[in-house]
């Protein structure tokens, strides 16, 4: 495997330029999808290589649970740095597992509390809660109470947000600070979050950043571009870019944000002035891919090349380890 097993841990650095440039130069819909895909693939490759390092780095330790053939000298010599890197990978992989488990428990807890709060609210797309705190967010398809455990939580992500469970949660305090046009903008914004399944992108990049901290800039960028995507959809539906901008600005002054970063909200903490400025400017061009010979185009191709290299490195390391172990003595 050699150095190939280490490359996916560092190749997320190739995606950092596009994380900064996509926010300003790409349509938010394109930016959200592109950055989420990059983050998911890079995180998967990084996690796979951590697992490979754990395998090759611990086979020579007493009491390892793998067959004796895995401890063959040939297998060890094909993977330099296996002893130190393997032991470090054990700690890193355990940290990733704990971080993911914590994120799942927190997300499920927030959803349970939201479901409980909505239990007595009349049905309908918009659920208005009597609350002195100002907030508004999109709650995707409500998980069936029969679904339990991690599997049920994962399956709940497939629920269509346009179904009975997808609702817009808004407090009376938030509605009180908006006029009729701004309330329409709020509903259009949150409806765009549900229709675009933005919670999936937010979850993907959040888990990716927990798998590899180098992907944290992509998580922040997607949190922003998902809001911009909903801003543009609200402006398109209402036909009033200035009204949407005004509503976002007013809501940001009083909003406490969303219960968790994995739920998209109308005035989530972040660069609200940049969102308002973008709405006061002409609508962005809906290009699917930036021109090559531009800063954002070069950054996009560099990130794509880094992601491809990460995938190939992971595949090479996996195949090499498999062939070495297959060739080892039984």
C-alpha positions as CSV (number, residue, x, y, z in Angstrom):
1,X,0.0,0.0,0.0
2,X,2.8,2.4,0.8
3,X,2.0,6.1,0.8
4,X,-1.3,5.5,-1.1
5,X,-3.0,4.6,2.2
6,X,-2.1,8.0,3.7
7,X,-3.2,10.2,0.7
8,X,-6.9,10.2,1.4
9,X,-6.3,11.6,4.8
10,X,-4.7,14.7,3.3
11,X,-6.4,15.1,-0.1
12,X,-9.4,17.0,1.3
13,X,-7.0,19.9,1.3
14,X,-7.6,20.1,-2.5
15,X,-11.3,21.0,-1.9
16,X,-10.6,24.0,0.3
17,X,-10.3,26.6,-2.5
18,X,-13.7,25.5,-4.0
19,X,-15.3,25.7,-0.6
20,X,-14.4,29.5,-0.5
21,X,-15.1,30.3,-4.1
22,X,-18.3,28.3,-4.7
23,X,-20.2,30.5,-2.2
24,X,-19.5,33.6,-4.3
25,X,-19.3,32.4,-7.9
26,X,-21.7,29.3,-8.3
27,X,-25.4,29.2,-8.1
28,X,-26.2,28.1,-4.5
29,X,-28.1,25.0,-5.8
30,X,-25.0,23.8,-7.8
31,X,-22.6,24.8,-4.9
32,X,-24.6,22.8,-2.4
33,X,-24.7,19.7,-4.4
34,X,-21.1,19.9,-5.6
35,X,-19.7,20.6,-2.1
36,X,-21.8,17.9,-0.5
37,X,-20.8,15.3,-3.0
38,X,-17.1,16.2,-2.6
39,X,-17.3,16.0,1.2
40,X,-19.1,12.7,1.2
41,X,-16.7,11.0,-1.1
42,X,-13.6,12.4,0.6
43,X,-14.9,11.5,4.0
44,X,-15.7,7.9,2.9
45,X,-12.2,7.4,1.4
46,X,-10.6,8.9,4.5
47,X,-12.6,6.5,6.8
48,X,-11.8,3.5,4.6
49,X,-8.1,4.3,4.8
50,X,-8.2,4.7,8.6
51,X,-9.7,1.2,8.7
52,X,-6.9,-0.2,6.5
53,X,-4.3,1.4,8.7
54,X,-6.0,-0.2,11.7
55,X,-5.8,-3.6,10.1
56,X,-2.1,-3.4,9.0
57,X,-1.0,-1.7,12.1
58,X,-2.4,-4.1,14.7
59,X,-1.9,-7.5,13.1
60,X,1.4,-7.9,14.9
61,X,0.1,-7.1,18.3
62,X,-0.6,-10.0,20.7
63,X,-4.1,-11.1,20.9
64,X,-5.3,-9.5,17.6
65,X,-8.6,-11.0,16.5
66,X,-7.6,-11.6,12.8
67,X,-6.2,-14.9,11.4
68,X,-2.5,-15.6,11.8
69,X,-2.0,-15.3,8.1
70,X,-2.7,-11.6,8.5
71,X,0.4,-11.2,10.6
72,X,2.7,-12.5,7.9
73,X,5.9,-10.6,7.5
74,X,5.2,-9.9,3.9
75,X,2.0,-8.2,4.8
76,X,3.8,-6.0,7.2
77,X,6.6,-5.0,4.9
78,X,4.2,-3.8,2.2
79,X,2.8,-1.2,4.5
80,X,5.6,1.1,5.9
81,X,4.7,3.2,8.9
82,X,2.1,0.5,9.8
83,X,3.0,0.2,13.5
84,X,2.8,3.9,14.5
85,X,0.2,4.9,12.0
86,X,-1.9,1.8,12.7
87,X,-2.0,2.6,16.4
88,X,-2.9,6.2,15.8
89,X,-5.6,5.1,13.4
90,X,-7.2,3.0,16.1
91,X,-7.6,6.2,18.2
92,X,-8.8,8.2,15.3
93,X,-11.3,5.7,14.1
94,X,-12.7,5.3,17.7
95,X,-13.0,9.1,17.9
96,X,-14.9,9.2,14.6
97,X,-17.3,6.5,15.8
98,X,-17.9,8.3,19.0
99,X,-18.4,11.6,17.2
100,X,-20.9,10.1,14.8
101,X,-22.8,8.3,17.6
102,X,-23.0,11.6,19.5
103,X,-24.3,13.4,16.4
104,X,-26.9,10.7,15.8
105,X,-28.2,10.9,19.4
106,X,-28.4,14.6,19.3
107,X,-30.2,14.8,16.0
108,X,-32.7,12.1,17.1
109,X,-33.2,13.9,20.4
110,X,-34.0,17.2,18.6
111,X,-36.4,15.4,16.3
112,X,-38.2,13.7,19.2
113,X,-38.6,17.0,21.1
114,X,-39.9,18.6,17.9
115,X,-42.4,15.8,17.3
116,X,-43.6,16.1,20.9
117,X,-44.1,19.9,20.5
118,X,-46.1,19.3,17.3
119,X,-48.2,16.5,18.7
120,X,-51.0,18.9,19.7
121,X,-50.7,21.3,16.8
122,X,-53.4,21.1,14.2
123,X,-52.3,19.4,10.9
124,X,-51.1,21.4,8.0
125,X,-47.9,22.4,6.3
126,X,-47.2,25.3,8.7
127,X,-47.2,24.6,12.4
128,X,-47.4,27.8,14.5
129,X,-46.1,27.4,18.1
130,X,-47.0,29.9,20.8
131,X,-43.5,30.9,21.9
132,X,-41.9,34.1,23.0
133,X,-38.6,33.0,21.3
134,X,-38.4,33.8,17.6
135,X,-37.5,30.9,15.3
136,X,-38.5,29.3,12.0
137,X,-37.2,26.1,10.5
138,X,-38.1,23.2,8.3
139,X,-38.7,19.8,9.9
140,X,-38.5,17.0,7.3
141,X,-40.6,13.9,7.2
142,X,-41.4,12.8,10.8
143,X,-40.1,9.4,11.7
144,X,-42.6,6.7,12.5
145,X,-42.7,5.9,16.2
146,X,-42.3,2.3,15.2
147,X,-38.8,3.0,13.8
148,X,-36.2,2.4,16.5
149,X,-32.5,2.6,16.7
150,X,-29.9,3.8,14.2
151,X,-31.5,1.9,11.3
152,X,-34.8,3.6,11.9
153,X,-33.1,7.0,12.0
154,X,-31.3,6.4,8.7
155,X,-34.4,5.2,7.0
156,X,-36.2,8.3,8.2
157,X,-33.9,10.3,6.0
158,X,-35.6,8.8,3.0
159,X,-39.0,10.0,4.0
160,X,-40.2,12.5,1.5
161,X,-40.3,15.9,3.0
162,X,-43.3,16.7,0.9
163,X,-45.2,14.0,2.6
164,X,-47.4,14.3,5.8
165,X,-44.4,14.6,8.0
166,X,-42.7,17.5,6.4
167,X,-43.7,20.7,8.2
168,X,-42.7,24.3,8.6
169,X,-42.3,25.2,12.3
170,X,-42.6,28.8,13.2
171,X,-43.1,30.6,16.5
172,X,-45.7,33.4,17.1
173,X,-42.8,35.7,18.1
174,X,-41.3,35.3,14.6
175,X,-44.5,35.9,12.9
176,X,-45.1,39.0,15.0
177,X,-42.0,40.7,13.7
178,X,-42.9,40.2,10.0
179,X,-45.5,41.7,7.8
180,X,-47.7,39.8,5.4
181,X,-45.3,39.8,2.4
182,X,-42.4,38.8,4.7
183,X,-44.4,36.0,6.1
184,X,-45.0,34.7,2.6
185,X,-41.3,34.9,2.0
186,X,-40.6,32.9,5.2
187,X,-43.0,30.1,4.1
188,X,-41.5,30.0,0.6
189,X,-38.0,29.8,2.1
190,X,-38.8,26.9,4.4
191,X,-40.9,25.2,1.7
192,X,-37.8,25.3,-0.5
193,X,-35.7,23.6,2.3
194,X,-38.3,20.8,2.4
195,X,-38.6,20.4,-1.4
196,X,-34.8,20.5,-1.9
197,X,-34.2,18.0,1.0
198,X,-31.6,20.4,2.3
199,X,-31.4,18.5,5.6
200,X,-29.7,15.6,3.8
201,X,-26.9,17.9,2.5
202,X,-26.4,19.4,6.0
203,X,-26.3,15.9,7.5
204,X,-23.8,14.6,4.9
205,X,-21.3,17.4,5.3
206,X,-21.6,17.4,9.1
207,X,-20.8,13.7,9.3
208,X,-18.1,14.2,6.7
209,X,-16.4,16.9,8.8
210,X,-16.6,14.7,11.9
211,X,-14.8,12.0,9.9
212,X,-12.0,14.3,8.7
213,X,-11.6,17.8,10.3
214,X,-10.0,19.1,7.0
215,X,-13.6,19.0,5.6
216,X,-14.9,21.6,8.1
217,X,-14.7,24.4,5.6
218,X,-17.0,22.5,3.3
219,X,-19.5,22.0,6.1
220,X,-19.6,25.7,6.7
221,X,-19.9,26.5,3.0
222,X,-22.8,24.1,2.5
223,X,-24.6,25.6,5.6
224,X,-24.4,28.9,3.8
225,X,-25.2,27.8,0.2
226,X,-28.2,25.8,1.4
227,X,-29.7,28.9,2.9
228,X,-28.8,30.9,-0.2
229,X,-30.6,28.2,-2.3
230,X,-33.7,28.6,-0.3
231,X,-33.4,32.4,-0.5
232,X,-33.3,32.3,-4.3
233,X,-36.3,29.9,-4.4
234,X,-38.3,32.2,-2.1
235,X,-37.4,35.2,-4.3
236,X,-38.4,33.3,-7.4
237,X,-41.7,32.2,-5.9
238,X,-42.7,35.6,-4.4
239,X,-41.1,37.7,-7.2
240,X,-39.9,40.1,-4.5
241,X,-36.1,39.8,-3.9
242,X,-36.1,42.9,-1.7
243,X,-39.0,41.6,0.5
244,X,-37.1,38.3,1.0
245,X,-34.0,40.3,1.9
246,X,-35.9,42.5,4.3
247,X,-37.5,39.5,6.0
248,X,-34.2,37.7,6.5
249,X,-32.6,40.8,8.0
250,X,-35.5,41.4,10.4
251,X,-35.7,37.8,11.4
252,X,-31.9,37.6,12.0
253,X,-32.2,40.4,14.6
254,X,-34.6,38.4,16.8
255,X,-34.0,34.8,15.8
256,X,-32.4,32.2,18.1
257,X,-31.6,30.0,15.1
258,X,-32.6,26.3,14.7
259,X,-32.5,23.5,17.4
260,X,-29.6,21.8,15.6
261,X,-27.4,22.7,12.6
262,X,-28.8,19.8,10.6
263,X,-32.2,21.5,10.4
264,X,-32.4,24.4,7.9
265,X,-33.8,27.6,9.2
266,X,-35.0,31.0,8.0
267,X,-32.4,33.1,9.9
268,X,-29.8,30.5,11.0
269,X,-26.7,32.0,12.5
270,X,-24.1,32.9,9.9
271,X,-23.3,35.5,7.3
272,X,-26.8,37.1,7.1
273,X,-25.4,40.4,5.6
274,X,-24.0,38.4,2.7
275,X,-27.3,36.7,2.1
276,X,-29.1,40.0,2.1
277,X,-26.5,41.6,-0.2
278,X,-26.9,38.7,-2.6
279,X,-30.7,39.1,-2.7
280,X,-30.3,42.8,-3.5
281,X,-28.1,41.9,-6.5
282,X,-29.4,40.2,-9.7
283,X,-30.3,36.5,-9.5
284,X,-27.2,34.3,-10.0
285,X,-26.7,32.5,-13.3
286,X,-27.9,28.8,-13.1
287,X,-24.8,27.3,-14.8
288,X,-24.2,23.7,-14.0
289,X,-20.4,23.9,-14.1
290,X,-18.1,27.0,-14.1
291,X,-15.9,27.8,-17.0
292,X,-12.5,26.1,-16.8
293,X,-10.2,29.1,-17.1
294,X,-11.6,31.0,-14.1
295,X,-10.6,30.8,-10.5
296,X,-13.7,28.9,-9.5
297,X,-13.4,26.6,-12.5
298,X,-9.8,25.7,-11.7
299,X,-10.7,25.2,-8.1
300,X,-13.6,22.9,-9.0
301,X,-11.4,20.8,-11.3
302,X,-8.7,20.6,-8.6
303,X,-11.2,19.4,-6.1
304,X,-12.6,16.9,-8.5
305,X,-9.1,15.6,-9.3
306,X,-8.3,15.4,-5.6
307,X,-11.5,13.5,-4.9
308,X,-10.7,11.1,-7.8
309,X,-7.2,10.6,-6.5
310,X,-8.5,9.9,-3.1
311,X,-10.9,7.3,-4.4
312,X,-8.2,5.6,-6.5
313,X,-5.8,5.6,-3.6
314,X,-8.4,4.0,-1.3
315,X,-9.1,1.4,-4.0
316,X,-5.4,0.7,-4.6
317,X,-4.7,0.3,-0.9
318,X,-7.7,-2.0,-0.4
319,X,-6.9,-4.2,-3.3
320,X,-3.2,-4.4,-2.3
321,X,-4.0,-5.4,1.2
322,X,-6.5,-8.0,-0.1
323,X,-4.0,-9.5,-2.5
324,X,-1.2,-9.7,0.1
325,X,-3.4,-11.4,2.6
326,X,-4.7,-13.8,0.0
327,X,-1.1,-14.7,-0.9
328,X,-0.1,-15.2,2.7
329,X,0.2,-18.6,4.3
330,X,-2.9,-20.2,5.8
